[in-house]
Amino acid sequence: MPTLHLIGDSISIAYGPHLALALPSGWSYSRMGDEALARRDLDQAVGANGGDSARVLAHLETRPDGPIWDLLLLNCGLHDLKRLPPDDRFQVAPDAYRRNLAGIIAQAQRLTRRLVWVSTTAVDDALHAARGCGFARRDDDVISYNTIADAVMAAHQVPTIDLGGFTRSLGHGPDTFSDGVHFHDHIAQQQAAHLVGALGPHLESLT
């Protein structure tokens, strides 16, 4: 039975179960780490929350040679672009993000038959700031980091699903976001459906 393996940030914690249910029959679903642990605090990179690109790369580097998954669906970025006090520095600076993505691709090539990248979803700046979570995120930075990822994936011929662009089309504000970065469940369901639709040709070719 072919396997889709998911590595993603806290956004994927919400859409992951819907994605698993929507996969075609004959496909199994797995993911990095424990979802229940990740749900305890979606801001922390624990369990199934892949965190930033440095953590994802380190995780892949520890895996034995494969391929162990048929399709690896992967995203990281929202943790990388966190702006940390007191100097507003990025958790992972743009140049380091670019290098980490190249390293992730190199590791994925030995672990999966196919890597598919997922773009990072938007941030509602005002709603996120109202959380008072001790760090900032800005939607302009989401766009910048997605631009970096697009260039790296194109250079390595890695297919990309623009989940960020799709989610933006669903609207902005409190009807879409639960807290400025995470989404209500009805949005997560639509994200999963969009991903499965876009994955269709890959799933068929790998069966």
N, C-alpha and C positions, 0 to 999 in steps of 0.2 A: 504494500500500500504506500503510495507516494506521500511525502510529508511536506507541509508548509510550516516553516519555522518563523516566528515573529520576534523581532527585537525592536523595541520602540520605547518612547518616553511615556509619560503619564496619560497622554491623549490615547495611546494604544491600549491602555488598561481598560478604558471605557468601550472602545469599539472592538477590541479583541474577541470577547465572547460572542458578539453578533457576527463577526467575521467567521468564527469557527462554525457557527450554525449554518451559515450561508454557503459554505464550501460545497462543491459538487460531491456527490456520493463517491466513495472510493478514495477520498483524500483525508489524511489525518492532520491534526493541528497540534503544534507544540509551541512553546515560547520560552524565552529566557526567564528563569526564576519563578517565584511564587506570586500570583496575582493578589491573593489575600493580604500578604505582607505589604505589597506595594500600595494597596488601597488605604492602609492605615495613615499614611501621610504622603500625598501625591507629590509633594515638593522634594521628597528625599529619594535619592537613587538607590533603592533597595528592592530586593526581590525581582519582580518582572519589570520594574522601571529601569530601563537601560541607562538613563542618565546621559551624561555628555559623551562626546566622541572619544575622549581618552578612555573612559570606562568601557565603552563598547569595544574599542580596539584591544584593550587589555583582556577582556573576556574572550574574544575570538582567538587571541594568541595562546590561550591556555587549552583550546580544544584540540583533540587528537586529529590527525589527518583523516580526511573523508574521501569522497563526499558523504556527509552524514545527514544532509537534508537535500531534498529535491529542489525546493524553492525557498530562498531566504528573503523575507520581506523586512526591510530595515529602514529605520529613521533615527536620527539624532540631530539635535539643533537647539531645542528650547532650553536645555540646561547650559549649553555652550554660550548662548547669548545673554545669560543672566548678567546684569550689571551689579557688581558687589560693592558694598561700602568699605572704606570711606572714600575711595577715589574713583568710583564708578567704573572700575575696570571690568572687562569681560571675564567670565569664568574660564572660557577657552577663547583666546584671541583669534581673529579671522585667519591669520597665517597658520596658526597651529591647527585650527579646524580643517583647513585645506589639507595639511599634511596628514592629519588623522584619517580623513576620508580616504586618501590614497592608500594608507596602510590597511584600512578596513577592507577596501576592495581587494587588495593583495591577499589578505587572509581569507576572504570569502571565496576566492577562486579555488582554494584547496578544500573548502568545507561544504560547498553547495554546487549543484548542477546549474543553478541560475540565481543570480542576485537581482532583486528589483528594489529600487530606492523609492521612498515615499517622501514627498516634500513636507516641510514643516508648516503647521497651521498658524493662523494669525493670533495676535494679541490685541485685546481691547485695552488701550493704555490706561484709561481712567478707571475702569473696573479693576484692573490688575493693581493699580496704585492704591485703591481703596482697601485692598486686602491687608495692607500693612505687614507683609510677610518678611521684611528685612532685606529684600533685594528688589531690583527693578527689571522689568522687561519692556521693550519698546517694539512696536509693530514695524517701524522703519528697519530695525535690526533683523527682524524675521525676513524681510524682503532681501536685505543684504546677504544674510547667511544662505538663503535659498539660491541666490544668484551664484554664490561660491559653489554650493553643492551641484547646481545645474551644470556648471562648467566642468567640475571634476567628473561627474557621471558621464557627460558627453564625451570627454577626452578618453574615457575608458570603456565607452560603448555599453554603459549600464542603463537599462531601461528605467524610466522614472514615471511614477504615477503622481499627478499634481493634486494631491489631497488638499494642499493649502489653497489652491485656486478654487477647487470645488467647494470647499467649506466657506470661503468668502462669498460665493454665490448664494449661500443660504441666508445671508443677512448678518447683521452686527448687533451688538448691544445685549441687554439682559435676556431677550427671548432666545438668543443663540448661546451665549456664554453663561455658565453658572457662576464664574468668578473672574472673568477677564482673560483666562487662559484655557480653562477646561470647559467642556460643553455639556449641555443637557443630554439626557439619554436619547431623545428623539433625533438629535443631531448625530450622536454616535451611531445610531442605527443606519442613518443615511450615509455616513462615512463608510461603514462596513459594506453596504450595498454597492457604493461607488468603487471600492477597492476590488470586490469580487468581480464586478463587471469588467473593470480594466485588466484584471488578472486572467480573464477567460482564455485568451489565446495562449498564454504561458502555461496555464493548467492543462489545456488540451495537448499542447506539444510535449509536455513532460509525462503524460500518462502512458 
